[in-house]
C-alpha cells in the first residue's frame, strides 16, 4: 500500500535520480517535476529516464510556480527535493512551498538519517545508481556539482571544497577563457525603460533583440564568447557556514553593468543611496528564501518605484572578460553639462562652496578639539 503521493523536484542528475528510486523503495508514489528555467537540457531524455526509474507521472513546465500547482492538482500530500542538508537551496525551496501550499509536508532525504547514513557522499550514490541501473551524467573523474538556469551556472563540492584548489579549465560551460576570447570587441547598445532592459543592439552587426528571453539569451551568447561573468567566491550560507562556489553569469553581468550606469545617470543621489541599501536587503531576502515574505514584497515595491525614471540607452564594449561603458543618453538624465562644465560658469556661484565647506568642517574641528583635550589629559 502506498504511503502517499510525492512530487519530487527532479533534475535528472545523480541526487534526484537516486532519490526517485529511494522514495519508491520507501513506498511512495512519485511524480517527477522538471522545470525549464533556461538550462541546456534534453528534457525528453530526462522524462524518459524518470519514467524508466518508476515515476508515476512526469511534468516538464516552463513556469517555476507550476511546481506547487502540480502538487495541489495531483492531490499530493508531500513534496520532495534533493537539496543538501547543509545548503541554502533547501531553505529557499521549503519556505516557498510553505508560503504557497501551507498544508504540504516536505520529504528532504538529505535530512533523513536513514538516507544520509546510507549515502555518505557522492561515491555511495554512484554505487547505488550502478546497482539499481540508474544512468547518471556524473562520473568519479568530474565529481563537482552543477546547477544551471538562464541566469547562470554554479559549481561546488568535490575538489572545489578545498578553497585553495583552482577551478579546472574544463569546468566552465557558459564562458570561454578570456585569454582565448576574440581579439575584436562586440559593441552593444542596451535600452532601458523603468529600469528594465527592453532592447539590445549590436552596433557593428546591426542585429537587435527586443523580447526578454531573446535579450538575455543573446547577452549570454556575447558574454560567453568574451569570457565575461566568471567569479570564484567564498560565501556565507544562511544556515551558518561558509562555502566556496564558482559561478558563470555572462548575460547578467553585462546587464548589471549597463543598468548601474543608466541608474546613476538618471536617479537622484539620495534616492539612489536608499535604493542601494534596499538592494542589499532584497538580495538577502532572495538568498535566504524569503521571496514570498511581506518584507520582501515591500522592498520590491520600493525598488520598482525607484526605477520610474531609469530610462535611456547605454553603449558598451564587451572584450576579453570585461565590460567597458562607452557612453549613455537619456531623456530623464539629471546630468547638466553646462552646470558641471569647467569652461562655462552656468547657474552656479563658486563662492557658495566656501560656506558649504565651513559648515561641513564644524564637525571635524570639534572632533579634533575634543580629541586633543583627551590626549592632553593622558
N, C-alpha and C positions, 0 to 999 in steps of 0.2 A: 504493500500500500504506500502511495506517495506521501511524503511529509508535507507537500505543498509545491506551489509553482514559484520558481526563482527566475527573475530577469537578470541575466548576467551582462555586465558591461564588457563586451568581448572585442578583443583586438586581433585575435588570430595568432598572437605571439606565444612565447613559451609559457608565461604565467597563466594567462587566461585559458589557454588550451588545456593545460593540466587541471586547472580549477573546474572547467566544464566537466571533465571526466570524473574528477573527485566528487563534485556535487551529486552527480548521478549515482556514484557509489554510496553516497550517504542517503540516498533515497528520494532525492528531489527531481521534479520535472524541470528541465532547464530551457528557458527561452533566451537565445543569444541576441544581443543588440549591438550592432556595429554602426557607429556614427561616422558619416563622411563629413569631416571638417577641414577638407583641403589637403589631406595627406596623400602621398603617392601610394596607391594600394590597389591590388587586384581584388575587388570586392566580391566578384563572383566566385573566385577561388576560395576566399575566406568563408563565404556562405556554404560552399560545398564541403569544406573542411569541418565546419561546425555541425552540419547535418551528419557527416560521416562519424563524428565523435559522439553523436547521440542527442543533439539538441532537438527538442520537440518542435520548435519554430525558430526561424532566423529573420530578424528585421534589419534592414540596412536603410538608414534615413539620413537626410541632409541636415535636419534641424536638431540641435542639441536638446531642446526641450522635449523632443519626442520620446526620450528615454522614460521619463516619468509618465507620460501619456500612455505609452505602451503598457507599463506596469498596471495602470488603472484599467485600461481596456481589457487586458487579459485576466484581470482579477487576481493578479499576483500578490501574495502576502509578503514576499521577500524580494529584495534586490541584492545583487552581489557584485563585487569588483575585485580586481587583482592588485590593488594598491598595497604597497608595503606598510607594515605597522609602524615604520619609523619616519614616514614622509608626510608631506602636505597634501598629496592627492586624496588620501583617504578623508581628510577633513573637508576639503572642498566638495568632494563627491557626496559625502553623507549629509553635510549641512544643507546642501541644495536639495537633496531628496527629502529631508525632513521639512524644509520650508514649503515644498510643492506637494508633498504627499505625507502629511504628518503621521498617519497611522501605519506607515510602512515599517517593516523590520529589515535590518541590514545583516547580511552574512558577509563578513570580512575574513576570509580564510587565513590571511597572514596575521590575524589576531586570535586565531583559534588554536589552543595548544596542540590538539590532535593533528593539526595541519603543519604548524611551524616546527614542531618537534620531529615530524616525519620528514619534512623537507628543510634541511638546514641551510640550503642555498641553491644556487642555480645548477650545481653539479647533480644534486639529488633530483631536481626537477627534470634534468636531461635524462637521467637513468629511468625515471618513472615514465617519461614520454616514450623512450625506446621500448620499454616493456609493454606499454599499452598501445603501441603502434601509432603514436601521435606525431604527425610531421610538424617540425618546428624550424623556423628560419635561423635560430641562433645556434652557433657551434662553439665548442670549447676554445677555438682559436680567436673568436671575437666575442668575448663574454660581456661587453658593456651593454647597458640597457639604453633603448632609444624610444622617444616619443615624438611623433611628427604631426603637424597640422599645417594649415595655410600660413599661419604666422611664423612658425619656426620649427626647428628640430632641437630637442635637448638630449644630451648624452650623460649618463652617470653609471656608477657601480663598476665592478670588475677592476681592471688596472687603474681606472680613474679615481678609485677611492684613495689611492696614495696621492696627496696633493702635489707632490714633487714630480710625479710622472708626467711627461709630456703627452699630450693627445696625439695618437698615431696619425700619420698623414692620410691613411685610408679611412679614417673615421668620418671625415666631412662629406656630406652628401649633397648639400644645397649650394655650397660655395666653392669656387676654385681657390687654391692657394694664391694670395695676392701677388706672389713672385711670378706666378705663371699666367697672370691675368693679361688681357690685351694691352698693347702699348699705346693705344688710342682711347681717350675717354669717351663716354657717352654723355652728351649734354642734354639735360631734360628740363622741361618747364612743368611745374605742378601747380594746378589751380585749386584754390580752396574757397568754399562758401560755408559760412557759420562754423569754421574750424574743420570742416570735413573735406577731404580731397575729392574733387568731382571730375578732374581730367588730368591726364599726364600726356605730354607730347615730347617725342624725341626730336629735338630741333634739327639735327643733321639729317635724319631719315624722313622727317615729316610724318611719322607714324603717331597716332593718338589712340588713347583708350579712355572711355568715359563711364563704364559701369564699375561698381565697387569690386567685383570679383576680377574683372579684366585689369583694373588698375593695380590691384595687389599682386596678381599673378605676373603681370609684366614687370613690375618693380622687383619681384623675386628673381625673375629671369635676368634683368640687368644687374642687380646687386650681386647675384650668384656668379655671374660671368666675371665680375671685377673683384670678387673676394670680399665683399662688404658684409659686415654684421657678425663677425666671429668674436665671441668672448669666452674666456675661461675664468670662472669666478668661484669663490667660496662664499656661500650664502647662509643666512640664518633661518632655519626652518622654524615654523611657528610652534612646533612640538618641543623645541628647546635645544636642538643640536645644530652644529654646522655641517654643511655638506658641500661637496665640490661638484660642479656641473659645467659642461661645455655647451654653448648654445650657438646656433646659426639663425640669424634673423635679418636676411638681406633686404627684403622689401620694407619691413617695419623700420629698419634703421634709416633708410632713405626718407621715408615719410616723417619720422620723428625729427630729423634734422631740418627738413623743409618747414614743418609745422612750427617748430620752435622759432624759426626765423620770421615767418609771417606773423606769428603771435606777438613777438617783441615789437614788430613794426607797427602793429595796429591796436595794441592794448595799452590802456593806462598803466603807468608804473605801479601804483598802489594796488590796483585790481589784480595785476599780474603777480604781485608778491603774495597776495592772498590765494590766488589760483594755484601757484606753485606749492604752497603749503597743503592745499586741499588735494592736489595731485598725489602727493606723498601718502596722505591718508587713504585716498582712493586706491592706490596701488596696494597698500597694506590690507585693505578690505578684500580685494580680489585675491591676493596671495594667500590670505588666511581663511578664505571660504565664505566671506560674508556678503556676497553679491546681492542676496535677497534680504539683507537686513535693512531696517528703517534708516540707520545712519548712512549706509551706502546709497540708498535711494535719495536721501537729502543732498549728499555731496554730488551725486550725479546731476541733479537739477542745478546746483550751483555752478558746476563746470559748464554745463550746457548754456547757462545764462552768460557766462564769461566769454563765450565764443561768438556772440551775436555780431560783432564787428570784425571777426577774424576772417577777412576776405581778401583775395588777391592772388598774385602769381609769384612763384619763386623759381629762379633759374639756378641750376646747379650742375656740377660735373661729378661723374662717378668714375673713379680711376684708382686702380691698384689698392683696393681695400679701404679707400677713403671717399667721403662725400664732401665736396667743396662748394660752398654757397658762392654764386657769382653775382646775383642781383635779385631785386624784388620790386614789385609795384602793387599799389592797392588804392582803390577809391576811398577807403576808410583809414588811410595812413595818418598817423599822428606826427609824422616826420615833417618838419618845417625847414625847408632848405635855406630860405632866407634868414630865418631866425638863428640857425646854427652856424651859418657861414662866417668864416674868418675874414672875408673880404667885404661884407656888407653889414652895416650897423643893424638894420632891421628894427623891429619893435622891442628893443632891449637896451636898457641903460646899464653899462658895466659898473657904474657907481653903486648900484643896488647890491652887488656882490659883497661889498665891504660890510654892510650891515648884516647880511646873511652869515658871513664868516665870523663876525664878532659874536653874534648870538650863539652860534654853534660852539664857539670857543669858551663860553662861560662854564659849561660843564667840565671841560678839560682843565681849565685853570683852577677850578675848585677842587677837582680830584688831585691835581698836583700839589695845591696848597695844603690840603689835609694829609696827603701822603708825606709831605716834608715835615709837618708838625709831628706826625707819628714817628718818623725816623729820628728826629731830634730828641724825642723823649727816651729813646732806647740807649 
